[in-house]
């Protein structure tokens, strides 16, 4: 299991998440991605649904999606 902190990318983390899955995560391995859902003091939960959609479209398995704290979210993904 590997963990990646993508909070520094703010709302532009999707491409990096897919790049990590393609290049860094082994097939069948589980990865945890941490990203930001609050930007400039405003919650944007669209990122949660979009991240799930991106993972599904890429053919990977979304295992879990959890609120990490007031500003951040985690998703747990198994690479196919």
C-alpha positions as CSV (number, residue, x, y, z in Angstrom):
1,X,0.0,0.0,0.0
2,X,1.3,3.4,-0.9
3,X,0.1,6.9,0.0
4,X,0.3,10.1,-2.0
5,X,-0.4,13.6,-0.8
6,X,-1.9,15.6,-3.7
7,X,-3.1,18.5,-1.6
8,X,-0.5,20.9,-2.9
9,X,-2.1,20.5,-6.4
10,X,-5.4,21.9,-5.1
11,X,-8.1,21.3,-7.8
12,X,-5.6,20.1,-10.4
13,X,-4.7,16.7,-9.0
14,X,-6.5,14.3,-11.4
15,X,-3.7,14.0,-14.1
16,X,-1.1,13.5,-11.4
17,X,-3.2,10.8,-9.7
18,X,-3.5,8.9,-12.9
19,X,0.2,9.4,-13.7
20,X,1.1,7.9,-10.3
21,X,-1.3,5.0,-10.9
22,X,0.3,4.3,-14.3
23,X,4.0,4.7,-13.3
24,X,4.4,4.2,-9.6
25,X,1.7,1.8,-8.4
26,X,2.0,-1.9,-9.2
27,X,-0.9,-3.9,-10.7
28,X,-3.1,-5.1,-7.8
29,X,-1.6,-2.7,-5.3
30,X,-3.7,-0.4,-3.2
31,X,-3.0,3.4,-3.3
32,X,-4.3,6.1,-1.0
33,X,-4.7,9.6,-2.4
34,X,-5.2,12.6,-0.2
35,X,-6.6,15.7,-1.9
36,X,-8.1,19.0,-0.9
37,X,-11.9,19.7,-1.0
38,X,-11.7,23.2,0.6
39,X,-10.1,25.9,-1.5
40,X,-10.2,29.6,-0.4
41,X,-12.4,28.7,2.5
42,X,-15.1,27.1,0.3
43,X,-15.9,23.4,0.1
44,X,-16.0,21.9,-3.4
45,X,-17.2,18.3,-3.1
46,X,-17.4,18.1,-6.9
47,X,-13.8,16.9,-6.7
48,X,-14.9,13.8,-4.7
49,X,-17.3,12.7,-7.5
50,X,-14.9,13.6,-10.3
51,X,-12.1,11.6,-8.7
52,X,-14.3,8.6,-8.5
53,X,-15.3,9.1,-12.1
54,X,-11.7,9.5,-13.2
55,X,-10.7,6.3,-11.4
56,X,-13.6,4.3,-12.9
57,X,-12.9,5.6,-16.4
58,X,-9.3,4.6,-16.1
59,X,-10.4,1.0,-15.2
60,X,-9.2,1.0,-11.6
61,X,-11.3,0.0,-8.6
62,X,-12.4,2.6,-6.0
63,X,-12.3,0.8,-2.6
64,X,-13.2,3.7,-0.3
65,X,-13.8,7.4,-0.2
66,X,-13.5,9.2,3.1
67,X,-13.5,12.7,4.6
68,X,-10.0,13.0,6.2
69,X,-10.6,16.3,8.0
70,X,-12.4,19.6,7.5
71,X,-10.4,20.4,4.3
72,X,-9.2,17.1,2.9
73,X,-10.5,13.9,1.4
74,X,-9.0,10.5,0.8
75,X,-9.7,7.8,-1.8
76,X,-8.4,4.3,-1.7
77,X,-7.8,2.7,-5.1
78,X,-6.7,-0.7,-6.3
79,X,-4.8,-0.6,-9.6
80,X,-6.2,-3.1,-12.1
